[in-house]
């Protein structure tokens, strides 16, 4: 098994999730590559001790990302930092000739994303992808196979969403994701949007226009020092789009993309519904084992409820009868990243990480959504 040496910039929640994947990498069966954490960077040095304690391969701990990028041992960088830092650090990673896995939205706004894309054009040998783990749930992998095989027939309607209630409490102290200077004007779209767009983008559906309804539900929050300060990011977003299957010409269907930080009753729910003339499918992480499929061949229309097991794109030692969860999806996503870097192609169409091109189109869509909200009209993309 060949070692791939990683440097990490940003050691918070998602940094620890990646580190957890590295610790259990042997759970994958016959995988040719092994990630190894050799360098970490964060502005908060108190985070270093956890990584040093758990990863004896770690040889560099620094508060300077430029020092990490000068480390010749670092081959790949995982960067999980606030959105306003994406342009500077992602571009620097690419210019240093390192491969990159970056967090969404790949730039705080469209201009920042364009500068990252420009750096990548100057360094085409760098392998760059964006995180999004939910399509690696077994049920969504099954839906992906159905899409590849054309089993839905003509697409009638698609609904995709990511909803949670983490901001329902108006007294929850403000953090960077609720500050427009650090999160960006997209608000919840920047934080949640690429998760929602992953399958529609990978399916190749062409999005012609968007009518967005954006909601600023909690306009101020405590600052943790006894004051209340403005909260100027969008809490919820619903995007109504006109889309078409590339193989169906101009036969359009409604595509609804829903991103909500304030969705009462939801913990952290990603969902997908696809309705076609020959089949339909529904899945939600609220019931992660349940895939609903309707296949229409004439006569009675019956929804099947399929109990999905641990049926993954990349094989693991877990028996197929057992349950699949969030940490498993993270492991599959990282396996997909290293597999595609190694083989220069994904294992299959829906077992690949988001590309820079897909991230770039999300900025086109979300920028149009902001315009749609401002002008209360449908904005044409093509």
N, C-alpha and C positions, 0 to 999 in steps of 0.2 A: 504494500500500500504506500503510495507516494504522499509525502507531506506537503501541504500548501500553507505557507506562513502568512498569518493574518496580523494586521494592525487594526486596532479599534479606536475610533474617535467618537466619544460620547459613551459614557458608561452607565447610563440610567436603566430604566425598565427593559427596553428592547435590547440594550447591550447585554444585560444579564440573560435574556432569553436566548440570544445567540451563543453566549458562553455555555448555557445549559445544553444546547445542541452539541457543542464540541465535546462536552463531558460524556454525552451518551451516543457519540457517533458510531461506536461499535454495534449499536442497535440495528444499523443498516446491514443488509446482507450483501456480501461480495461487491462492496463499493470500492472503486479503485483509488480514491483520494481521501486523505485525512486532514481536516483543518487543524492548524496548530496556532494558538495565540502567543505571539512573541513580543507584542508591543501594545500598550494602551495609553490613551490620552484623554484627559478631561480637565476642565478648569477647576474642578474640585478635587484636590489631592486625597481627601479622606476616602474616596471611592476606590483607591488603588489597592487597599489591603485585602479586600474580598477577592479580587482577581489574583493577587499574589499568593494568597492562601490556597486557592483551588487549582491554580494552573502553574505547575513548576516550569513549564516551557517559557514563561514570561521573563523577558530579559530587559525590557525598557518600560519605564513608567515616567510620563512627562506631561506637563501642562501645556506644551507647545506642539501643535499639530505639525508645524513645519519641521520640528526635530524628528518626529515620527516618520515623516515623509522622506527624510534624509537617511533613514535606516535602510541599508542595502538588503537586510534580511527580509523586510516586509515586501511581500508579493501582491497581496490583496488587502484592501482597506474596507472595513465596514464602518459607515459613518451614520450616526444617529444623533443629530443635533437639531436645535430649533430651526424653523424654516428660514429665518432671515440670515442664517449662516451658510445655507446650502450653496449659494452662488460662489462665495469665496472659497470654501473648503473643498467642495466637489471639484471645482475647476483646478484647484491646486493639486488635488490627488491625481487627476488625469494628466496635468502638465508634468507631474513627477514620474509619469509612466507606470503608475500603479493601476491594477484592476480595481473596480469599485462596485460595491453594493451600497446603494444609498436609500435612505428613507424617503417616502413621499412627502411633499408633492414634487420634489426635484426642482427646487427653486421657489422662492416666496411668491413670485408672480411670473407673468409671461416673459418679461424682459430678462429676469434672472435666469429663467430656463433657457432662453436663447443663448445667453453667454456660456452656460454649461455645455450646451449643444455645440457651440462654436469651438470650445476647447476639445471636445471629443472628435470633431472633424479634423482637428490638427494632430490628433493622436489616435488614429483609427485602430492601432493595435491594442488599445486598452479595451478590455471586456467590461462593459458597464450595464448594470441592471438595477431595477427598483423593487423594493419589497412589496409583497401582497400575498398573504398566506392562505386566505379563505378558499380559493379555488382548489386547494389541495385536499380538502375534505373528500372522502371517498364518494359521497353522493354527487358532488360537483364534477369529479372525474368521470363518473358514469354519464352525467349530462353532457360533458364535453365529447365523449364518444358518440352519443346520439347526434350531436351537432355535426361532427365530422362525417358521419354516415348519412346525413340528410334525412334523418328519421322523423323530423318534425313536420316535413312538408313545407308549405308556404307559412312563414311566420305571421301570426295574427297580432300578437301583443307580447311585450316583455316588460317585466317589472323587476328592478334590482334595488336593494336597499341595505343600509347599515345604520342601525338605530341603537342608542343607549340612553340612559337617564342620568348620566354622571353629573349633569349641570342642572338638574331639576331643583336642587336646593339653592335658593337665592342668596343664602348666607355662606355658601362655599367660597373660600378665599380665591381671588383671581390668581391665575398662573399664566405662563407665557402663551399658552394656546388661546387665551381670551384677550390677548393684547395685540392690537392690529400692527404695532411696530415689529413684533416678533413672529406672529402667526401669519400676518398678511391679510389683505382685504377679503380673500376667499372665505375666511372663517372656517366653518365645518367642512366646506368643500375641499380645502387644502388638507385637512387632517383625515377625512374619511373618504374623499371622493374616488381616489384611484382603486380602493378596495371594491367600490361599487361598479366602477367602469371596467374592471379587469376582464370579466367574461365577455361583455358586449364588445370591447375593443378587440379581444383575441378572436372572437367569432367573425370579425371582419365586417360587421355591420356599419354602413355609412350613415353618419348622423348629419342630417341636412340643416336642422334648425333647433332652437331651444327657446322655450318660454319658461322662465324661472320665477319661482315664488320663494323669496328668502325672508327669514323671520329673525328679528332681534328681540328675543323674548325677555331676557334679563339684561337690562341696560346698564346696571352698575353692580359691583360686588365689593366685599370687604377686601382691604389690601393687606390684612394681617397685622396692621399697626393701629387699629382703632378707627380707621377712616374708610369711607366708601369711595370707590373710584370708577370712572366710566369703563364699561365693558363693551367695546365697539366692534366685536366680531359677530358674524352671523351664527346664530345657534342652530338653526334648522334650514335645510334647503330641499326643495322639490323641483326637479327639472323635468319638464314635459318636452319630449323630443320627437321629431319625425325621422324615422330611420328606415333603411332598406337593406336587405340581404344582397350581397354582391352578386349572387347568382340569380337574383330575381328582378334585375333591372330597376325600374322606377316603381315597383310595387311596394309601397311604404307601409310601415306599421308604427303604432305608438310605442315608444320606449320611455318608461318613467324611471328616473334615478332619484332615490330618496336618501338623504344624509341628515341625520338628526342626532344632536347631542342631548336634546330634551324630548324624550319619547317615554312618557310615563309607563311604567311596568316593564321596561326593557333593561336588561343588564348590559349585554354586548351582542346584539343580534344582527348577523349578516344573512341576507335572504335573496333568493332568485326564483322567478317564475317565468316560464316560457310556454306560450300557447301557440300551437300550429294546427294546420288542417289535418295532419295525420297523427300527431302525438302532442302531449303536453307534459310538463314536469314542474314540480314545486319542491323547494328545499329551504329550510331555515335552520340556523345553528341553535335555535331555541330547542329543537328536537333533532340533535345531530345524527342520530341513527336512522331517521325516517326520511326516505325518498318517496315522493308521490309521483306516479307516472300513469298517464292515461294514453292508451294507444287505440286509435279509432279505425276500425276496419269495416264499419257498417253495423247496424243493430244497436244494442245497448252500449251506452258510454259508461265505463266503470273505472274509477280511480283505484289503482293498486297502491298499497302501502308496503313498501319494501324495507325490511330491517337491514340496513347496511352494516357490515362489520368493518374490520380493519383491512380494507381492500385498497391498497395504496399504489401510487405510481412507482415508487421506489420501495423494493421489498425490505421488510424488517423481520426481526425474530418474533414479533407479536403474532399470535395466531389470528386468523381471519375472523374468528367468531367474536373477538373482543371489541371494546369501544375505542373510538378515535376522538382526540380532543385538540385543544388549541396548541399545546406544546408539540404534539405530533405534526400539526400542520406547519409549524415553524421548522421542524426538522426536515420535512419533505421539501419545503421551499428552498432551504439551504442545499439540500441534495440536488435540487433542480439547477441551482446557480452553478455549482461546481461541475455537474454533469455537462451542462451546455458549454461552459468555458473549456472543458476538456475535449468534448467531441465536436465543438463548433456548430452544434444544433441541439434543440431540446429533445428529450426522450419522445415526446409527442406534443401535439399542438397545444393542449391545455395543461401540460405539465412543464411549463416554462415560466420564468419570472417576467415581469413587465419590462419591456424594452424602453430605451430612451425615446424612441419615436412614439410609443404609446403614451409615455409621460408627457411628451411635448404636445400631443393632441389634447390631453386633458386640460392643459393651460389654455388652448384655443377655446375649448368648451366652457371652462369656468370663467374666463374673461368675458365671453359672450353672455354667460348667465348673469354676471354683474351688470352688464349693459342692459339686459332684458329687465332686470329688477329696477334699475334707475329709470328706464323709459317706459316700463310697463307695456312691453310689446314683445313679439316674437322676433328673435334675431337669427338671420340666415348665416349659416357657416359655409355653405357652398353655393 
